[in-house]
Amino acid sequence: MHSQTQLLVVGGGPGGYVAAIRAAQLGIKTTLVEGAALGGTCLNIGCIPSKALIHAADAYAQAAQGGFMGIQVDGVRLDLPQTLAWKDGIVAKLTGGVATLLKKHGVRVVPGWAEIVDGKSVEVRQGEELLRIQCEHLLLAAGSQEVELPFLPFGAGDGRVVSSTEALAFTELPRRLVVVGAGYIGLELGTVWRKFGAEVTVVEAQPRILPAYDAELVKPVAAALARLGVQTLLAHRVEGLNAAGDALTVRDPQGSLVELPADRILVAVGRRPRTLGWGLERLMLDMAGGAVKIDAQCRSSMKDVWAIGDLAGEPLLAHRAMAQGEMVAELIAGHRRRFEPASIPAVCFTDPEIVVAGHTPTSAEAEGTRHGFKVLQATFPFAANGRALSLEAPEGFVRVLARADNHLILGWQAVGAAVSELSAAFGLSLEMGARLEDVAHTIHAHPTLGEAVQEACLRALGQALHI
């Protein structure tokens, strides 16, 4: 069987489905191929289910704490199957919504795994039938997959070793969970299962948790883990399973071997572009390491072949993929666009949360050295914010970085409860080229966490009011 389309999208994750919807809105005949579930990793086994479990774990931990804010709770019990069913219901609602939107805009959705034939066609097996789809434009949005350690493969130890996918759906509470990797995925899921009652140990090869973030941002997260009773073994190197297959063997900083008994071992050491197993190599595209190399318009080295999202490398963020997908659709429709965002905010949904947007202190100083300007830096602690105190969340701060000469804002960082919601304000100020005065002299509602954003700018200007 054969079919024709103008735009063929391989992958129905955030980047792929957004590209398909926008292309259809612009009158482009569009076909989307997805082998698993619409919504990709993010909606099905990543962003959405993990945040749902984080919320459930927070609610359970608060109820189980007893005496919190004078509220006495007796007989708190975790019904894990019901919690998982609630989480799955959220996922189903969102993925169903994606399917409805695609249908509403006239996108043809082909279920099945695409196999690249050439730059103008793919094949999709559907039962006994082989469907060949030819296109004018081919958009590759295959996403990413978990990195597997060769000496600790998923499924080893009679299924004891798992990826984040399985860790989102444990059918029973593990008594002892060992997490390999103290990045955001490992810490988010490790915190969830600790709050549900598991004994959790996190093993990290680097000397501190969240090594990609600066030390000041990480301190409140490390303190929260300690209060929760999560054990963190830093500068420890994983060796593999022990002979019995029921414990993880690690080497401590002194070189001694240590065994960590575990019911489950979550390997969360990162993700990599999904480049294997679907014929991508037939296109012989230029690569950037393990990712497809693209230009500022997401064009690959082959004419009319585009790549977006995780397949095109770091940062592996759903909102980046969405923005790229929208842009590619508009380029195909003849619009003038380039992917040159002022910032792509990154969020860790740890406890407390972390947000980074724009320059960090290190990169801002480097930029200043290159271009001959000094950098202003100011922080405002949530301990001085009324809304944070009313939420029993005084930990953390907002930090702003700006040029000293003209006060142009260069970057934001924050750590604290619900600071993910501040990412929109951070991104908007950077995209609009705001200066410290723009934010400092904008009236912020009281009492809100957003006041800390304003106060950080006031402090940078030497005009702090509440500290």
C-alpha positions as CSV (number, residue, x, y, z in Angstrom):
1,M,0.0,0.0,0.0
2,H,1.1,3.5,-0.8
3,S,0.1,7.0,0.3
4,Q,1.2,10.5,-0.3
5,T,1.5,13.5,2.1
6,Q,3.2,16.9,2.2
7,L,4.7,16.6,5.7
8,L,5.5,13.3,7.3
9,V,6.2,13.4,11.0
10,V,8.0,10.5,12.6
11,G,7.2,10.5,16.3
12,G,4.1,11.7,18.2
13,G,5.8,13.2,21.2
14,P,5.5,16.9,22.2
15,G,7.6,18.1,19.3
16,G,6.0,15.8,16.7
17,Y,2.4,16.3,17.6
18,V,2.8,20.1,17.9
19,A,4.5,20.3,14.5
20,A,1.7,18.2,13.0
21,I,-1.1,20.4,14.5
22,R,0.5,23.6,13.5
23,A,1.2,22.4,10.0
24,A,-2.4,21.3,9.6
25,Q,-3.5,24.7,10.8
26,L,-1.4,26.2,8.0
27,G,-3.1,24.1,5.4
28,I,-0.3,21.5,4.9
29,K,-1.4,17.9,4.3
30,T,0.2,16.1,7.3
31,T,0.7,12.5,8.4
32,L,2.0,11.5,11.8
33,V,3.5,8.0,12.5
34,E,3.7,6.8,16.1
35,G,4.5,3.3,17.2
36,A,3.6,3.5,20.9
37,A,1.3,6.1,22.4
38,L,0.6,9.7,21.3
39,G,2.3,12.2,23.6
40,G,5.6,10.3,23.6
41,T,7.9,9.9,26.6
42,C,6.8,13.1,28.2
43,L,3.1,12.5,28.5
44,N,3.2,8.7,29.0
45,I,6.3,7.7,30.9
46,G,8.1,11.0,31.8
47,C,7.1,14.6,32.7
48,I,3.4,14.1,33.4
49,P,3.2,10.8,35.3
50,S,6.3,11.7,37.4
51,K,4.8,15.1,38.4
52,A,1.5,13.3,39.3
53,L,3.3,10.9,41.5
54,I,5.3,13.8,43.1
55,H,2.1,15.5,44.0
56,A,0.6,12.3,45.4
57,A,3.7,11.6,47.5
58,D,3.6,15.1,48.9
59,A,0.0,14.8,49.8
60,Y,0.6,11.4,51.5
61,A,3.7,12.6,53.4
62,Q,1.9,15.7,54.7
63,A,-1.0,13.6,55.9
64,A,1.2,11.0,57.5
65,Q,3.3,13.6,59.2
66,G,0.6,14.2,61.9
67,G,0.2,17.5,63.8
68,F,1.1,19.5,60.7
69,M,-0.2,23.0,61.2
70,G,-2.3,21.7,64.1
71,I,-4.1,19.2,61.8
72,Q,-4.3,15.8,63.4
73,V,-4.7,12.8,61.0
74,D,-5.2,9.3,62.1
75,G,-5.1,6.0,60.1
76,V,-3.3,7.3,57.0
77,R,-2.8,4.4,54.5
78,L,-1.3,4.2,51.0
79,D,-3.4,2.4,48.5
80,L,-0.7,2.2,45.8
81,P,-2.9,0.6,43.1
82,Q,-5.4,3.4,43.5
83,T,-2.7,6.0,43.3
84,L,-1.3,4.5,40.2
85,A,-4.7,4.3,38.6
86,W,-5.2,8.0,39.4
87,K,-1.9,8.8,37.8
88,D,-2.8,6.7,34.7
89,G,-6.1,8.5,34.5
90,I,-4.3,11.9,34.1
91,V,-2.1,10.4,31.4
92,A,-5.0,8.9,29.6
93,K,-6.9,12.3,29.7
94,L,-3.9,14.1,28.2
95,T,-3.0,11.6,25.5
96,G,-6.7,11.4,24.6
97,G,-6.7,15.1,24.3
98,V,-3.7,15.0,21.9
99,A,-5.5,12.5,19.7
100,T,-8.6,14.7,19.7
101,L,-6.6,17.8,18.7
102,L,-4.9,15.9,15.8
103,K,-8.2,14.6,14.5
104,K,-9.8,18.1,14.9
105,H,-7.1,19.6,12.7
106,G,-7.2,16.9,10.1
107,V,-3.9,15.2,10.8
108,R,-3.8,11.6,9.6
109,V,-2.3,9.5,12.4
110,V,-0.8,6.2,11.4
111,P,-0.2,3.7,14.3
112,G,3.0,1.7,13.9
113,W,6.8,1.9,13.9
114,A,8.3,3.9,11.0
115,E,11.2,2.4,9.1
116,I,13.2,5.0,7.0
117,V,13.5,4.1,3.4
118,D,15.0,7.3,2.1
119,G,14.6,11.1,2.6
120,K,11.2,11.0,1.0
121,S,9.6,7.9,2.3
122,V,9.1,5.5,5.2
123,E,7.5,2.1,5.6
124,V,5.1,1.2,8.5
125,R,4.1,-2.4,9.2
126,Q,0.5,-2.8,10.2
127,G,-0.2,-6.5,10.8
128,E,0.4,-8.3,7.5
129,E,0.3,-5.0,5.5
130,L,3.3,-2.8,4.7
131,L,2.3,0.8,4.2
132,R,4.7,3.0,2.3
133,I,4.2,6.8,2.9
134,Q,5.9,9.2,0.5
135,C,6.3,12.9,1.5
136,E,7.7,16.2,0.4
137,H,9.1,17.0,3.8
138,L,10.2,14.5,6.5
139,L,10.3,15.6,10.1
140,L,12.2,13.4,12.5
141,A,10.9,13.6,16.1
142,A,11.9,10.2,17.5
143,G,12.8,11.5,20.9
144,S,15.2,9.8,23.3
145,Q,15.6,6.8,25.5
146,E,17.1,5.9,28.9
147,V,20.9,5.3,29.0
148,E,21.6,1.7,30.0
149,L,24.7,0.8,31.8
150,P,26.4,-2.2,30.2
151,F,27.4,-3.7,33.5
152,L,23.9,-3.1,35.0
153,P,21.4,-3.7,32.2
154,F,17.7,-3.2,32.7
155,G,16.0,-6.4,33.8
156,A,19.1,-7.8,35.5
157,G,18.8,-9.4,38.9
158,D,15.5,-11.1,37.9
159,G,14.0,-7.7,37.1
160,R,15.5,-5.9,40.0
161,V,17.2,-3.4,37.8
162,V,14.7,-0.9,36.3
163,S,14.5,2.3,34.3
164,S,12.4,5.3,35.1
165,T,9.6,3.8,33.1
166,E,9.2,0.9,35.6
167,A,9.9,3.2,38.6
168,L,6.7,5.1,37.7
169,A,4.6,2.0,38.0
170,F,5.9,-0.2,40.9
171,T,3.0,-2.5,41.7
172,E,4.1,-2.7,45.3
173,L,6.2,-0.4,47.5
174,P,9.8,-1.4,47.4
175,R,11.2,-1.8,51.0
176,R,14.7,-0.8,49.8
177,L,15.3,1.3,46.7
178,V,18.7,2.1,45.4
179,V,18.9,4.9,42.8
180,V,21.9,5.1,40.5
181,G,22.4,8.7,39.5
182,A,21.7,11.9,41.4
183,G,20.4,13.9,38.5
184,Y,16.9,15.3,38.4
185,I,15.2,12.1,37.3
186,G,16.9,10.0,40.0
187,L,16.2,12.5,42.7
188,E,12.6,13.2,41.7
189,L,11.7,9.5,41.7
190,G,13.8,8.7,44.7
191,T,12.0,11.4,46.7
192,V,8.6,10.0,45.6
193,W,9.3,6.5,46.9
194,R,10.9,7.8,50.1
195,K,7.8,9.8,50.8
196,F,5.7,6.8,50.2
197,G,7.7,4.9,52.8
198,A,10.6,3.1,51.0
199,E,14.2,3.2,52.3
200,V,16.1,5.1,49.6
201,T,19.8,5.3,48.9
202,V,21.1,7.4,46.0
203,V,24.5,6.6,44.5
204,E,26.3,9.3,42.5
205,A,29.8,9.2,40.9
206,Q,30.3,13.0,41.3
207,P,31.1,14.6,44.6
208,R,27.6,16.2,44.9
209,I,24.0,15.7,43.8
210,L,22.7,17.6,40.8
211,P,26.2,18.2,39.5
212,A,24.9,20.2,36.5
213,Y,23.6,22.9,38.9
214,D,25.6,25.4,41.0
215,A,26.2,24.5,44.6
216,E,24.1,27.2,46.1
217,L,21.0,26.1,44.3
218,V,21.6,22.5,45.3
219,K,22.0,23.1,49.1
220,P,18.3,23.3,50.0
221,V,17.6,20.1,48.0
222,A,20.4,18.3,49.8
223,A,19.1,19.5,53.1
224,A,15.6,18.3,52.3
225,L,16.9,14.9,51.3
226,A,18.7,14.6,54.6
227,R,15.5,15.5,56.5
228,L,13.6,12.9,54.6
229,G,16.1,10.2,55.5
230,V,17.4,9.6,52.0
231,Q,21.0,8.4,52.1
232,T,23.3,9.9,49.5
233,L,26.5,8.1,48.7
234,L,28.6,10.7,46.7
235,A,31.8,10.0,44.8
236,H,30.9,6.3,44.7
237,R,31.4,4.3,41.6
238,V,28.9,1.6,40.7
239,E,30.4,-1.8,39.9
240,G,27.3,-4.0,39.2
241,L,25.3,-6.6,41.0
242,N,26.7,-8.9,43.6
243,A,27.0,-12.6,42.9
244,A,23.6,-13.3,44.4
245,G,22.0,-10.6,42.3
246,D,20.2,-9.0,45.3
247,A,22.5,-6.1,46.0
248,L,24.3,-3.3,44.2
249,T,28.1,-3.3,44.5
250,V,29.7,0.1,44.7
251,R,33.3,1.4,45.3
252,D,33.6,4.1,47.8
253,P,36.1,7.1,47.5
254,Q,38.8,5.1,49.4
255,G,38.5,2.2,46.9
256,S,36.6,-0.2,49.2
257,L,33.7,-2.3,47.9
258,V,30.3,-1.8,49.5
259,E,27.2,-3.9,49.0
260,L,23.8,-2.2,49.0
261,P,20.9,-4.7,49.4
262,A,17.9,-3.6,47.3
263,D,14.5,-4.8,46.2
264,R,14.7,-2.4,43.3
265,I,17.6,-0.6,41.6
266,L,16.6,2.4,39.5
267,V,19.3,3.3,36.9
268,A,18.8,7.0,36.1
269,V,22.0,8.2,34.5
270,G,20.6,10.2,31.7
271,R,18.9,9.8,28.3
272,R,20.2,9.7,24.7
273,P,18.7,10.5,21.3
274,R,16.8,7.5,19.8
275,T,18.8,7.0,16.7
276,L,19.0,3.2,16.4
277,G,16.5,0.6,15.2
278,W,14.4,2.6,12.6
279,G,16.7,3.0,9.7
280,L,18.0,6.6,10.4
281,E,21.4,5.6,9.3
282,R,20.2,5.2,5.7
283,L,19.9,8.9,5.4
284,M,23.6,9.3,6.2
285,L,22.9,12.6,8.0
286,D,25.6,14.7,9.6
287,M,25.7,14.0,13.3
288,A,26.7,16.0,16.4
289,G,27.9,13.3,18.7
290,G,25.0,11.0,19.2
291,A,22.4,13.5,17.9
292,V,21.3,14.6,14.5
293,K,23.1,17.8,13.6
294,I,20.7,20.7,12.8
295,D,21.0,24.4,11.9
296,A,19.0,27.3,13.5
297,Q,16.0,26.3,11.5
298,C,16.1,22.6,12.5
299,R,17.2,21.5,9.0
300,S,19.4,18.4,8.8
301,S,22.2,18.0,6.2
302,M,19.6,16.5,3.8
303,K,17.3,18.8,1.9
304,D,13.7,18.8,3.3
305,V,14.6,16.5,6.2
306,W,14.2,18.2,9.5
307,A,15.0,17.1,13.1
308,I,13.6,18.4,16.4
309,G,13.5,17.7,20.1
310,D,15.7,15.1,21.9
311,L,16.8,13.5,18.6
312,A,18.6,16.8,17.9
313,G,20.5,16.7,21.2
314,E,20.7,18.9,24.3
315,P,18.8,20.3,26.1
316,L,16.4,17.3,26.2
317,L,13.3,19.3,27.1
318,A,9.7,18.9,25.9
319,H,9.1,22.6,25.7
320,R,12.1,23.0,23.4
321,A,10.8,20.3,21.1
322,M,7.4,22.0,21.0
323,A,8.8,25.3,20.0
324,Q,11.0,23.7,17.4
325,G,8.0,21.7,16.0
326,E,5.9,24.8,15.7
327,M,8.7,26.7,13.9
328,V,9.4,23.9,11.4
329,A,5.7,23.8,10.4
330,E,5.7,27.5,9.8
331,L,9.0,27.3,7.7
332,I,7.4,24.6,5.5
333,A,4.4,26.9,5.1
334,G,6.8,29.7,3.8
335,H,7.1,31.8,7.0
336,R,10.4,33.3,8.0
337,R,11.6,31.8,11.3
338,R,14.8,30.9,13.2
339,F,15.1,29.0,16.5
340,E,17.1,31.5,18.5
341,P,15.4,31.7,21.9
342,A,16.8,34.1,24.5
343,S,16.4,31.3,27.0
344,I,15.0,27.8,27.5
345,P,14.1,27.4,31.2
346,A,15.0,24.2,32.8
347,V,13.2,22.9,35.9
348,C,14.0,20.2,38.4
349,F,10.9,19.0,40.2
350,T,12.9,18.0,43.3
351,D,11.9,19.0,46.8
352,P,12.3,22.0,46.7
353,E,12.1,22.7,43.0
354,I,14.9,24.4,41.0
355,V,14.6,26.7,38.0
356,V,17.4,28.0,35.7
357,A,16.8,30.4,32.9
358,G,19.4,32.3,30.8
359,H,22.9,32.8,32.0
360,T,24.3,31.2,35.2
361,P,26.7,33.1,37.4
362,T,29.6,31.3,35.7
363,S,28.5,31.9,32.1
364,A,27.4,35.5,32.9
365,E,30.9,36.3,34.2
366,A,32.5,34.7,31.2
367,E,30.2,36.7,28.9
368,G,31.2,39.9,30.8
369,T,34.9,39.1,30.4
370,R,34.4,38.6,26.6
371,H,32.4,41.8,26.1
372,G,33.9,44.1,28.7
373,F,31.1,44.5,31.3
374,K,30.7,43.6,34.9
375,V,27.8,41.5,36.3
376,L,25.4,42.4,39.1
377,Q,24.1,39.6,41.1
378,A,21.4,39.7,43.8
379,T,19.3,37.1,45.7
380,F,16.1,37.4,47.7
381,P,15.4,34.6,50.2
382,F,12.0,33.0,50.5
383,A,12.4,33.3,54.3
384,A,11.5,37.0,53.8
385,N,8.5,36.3,51.6
386,G,5.1,36.2,53.2
387,R,3.5,33.7,50.8
388,A,6.4,31.2,51.2
389,L,6.1,31.4,55.0
390,S,2.3,30.8,54.8
391,L,3.1,27.7,52.7
392,E,5.6,26.5,55.3
393,A,8.2,26.7,52.6
394,P,10.9,29.3,53.7
395,E,13.8,27.4,52.1
396,G,15.5,28.8,49.0
397,F,15.8,32.0,47.1
398,V,15.5,33.8,43.8
399,R,18.7,35.1,42.1
400,V,19.0,37.6,39.3
401,L,22.0,38.4,37.1
402,A,22.3,41.6,35.1
403,R,24.8,43.8,33.3
404,A,26.2,46.4,35.7
405,D,26.4,49.1,33.0
406,N,22.9,49.0,31.5
407,H,21.0,46.6,33.9
408,L,20.0,44.2,31.1
409,I,18.9,41.0,32.8
410,L,21.1,38.1,31.8
411,G,19.7,35.2,33.8
412,W,17.6,33.9,36.7
413,Q,17.9,31.0,39.1
414,A,15.5,30.0,41.9
415,V,15.2,27.2,44.4
416,G,12.1,26.7,46.5
417,A,8.6,25.4,46.7
418,A,6.6,25.8,43.5
419,V,9.3,27.9,41.8
420,S,8.6,26.1,38.6
421,E,5.7,28.5,38.2
422,L,8.1,31.4,38.2
423,S,9.8,30.1,35.0
424,A,7.3,31.9,32.8
425,A,8.2,35.3,34.4
426,F,11.9,34.5,34.0
427,G,11.6,33.5,30.3
428,L,9.4,36.5,29.5
429,S,11.8,39.0,31.0
430,L,14.7,37.5,29.1
431,E,12.8,37.2,25.8
432,M,11.6,40.8,26.1
433,G,15.1,42.2,26.9
434,A,13.9,43.5,30.3
435,R,16.2,45.5,32.6
436,L,16.2,45.4,36.3
437,E,14.1,48.5,36.5
438,D,11.4,46.9,34.3
439,V,10.8,44.1,36.8
440,A,11.6,46.1,40.0
441,H,9.0,48.8,39.1
442,T,6.3,46.4,38.0
443,I,3.6,46.0,40.7
444,H,3.6,42.3,41.8
445,A,0.5,41.0,43.6
446,H,0.9,40.4,47.4
447,P,1.2,37.9,48.9
448,T,2.8,35.8,46.1
449,L,6.0,34.0,45.5
450,G,6.5,36.3,42.5
451,E,7.3,39.1,44.9
452,A,10.7,37.5,45.4
453,V,11.4,38.1,41.7
454,Q,10.7,41.8,42.1
455,E,12.6,42.0,45.3
456,A,15.7,40.4,43.8
457,C,15.7,43.1,41.1
458,L,15.2,45.8,43.8
459,R,18.1,44.4,45.7
460,A,20.3,44.4,42.7
461,L,19.5,48.1,42.3
462,G,20.3,48.8,46.0
463,Q,16.6,49.4,46.7
464,A,15.7,46.3,48.7
465,L,12.6,46.9,50.8
466,H,12.1,43.6,52.8
467,I,15.6,42.5,53.6
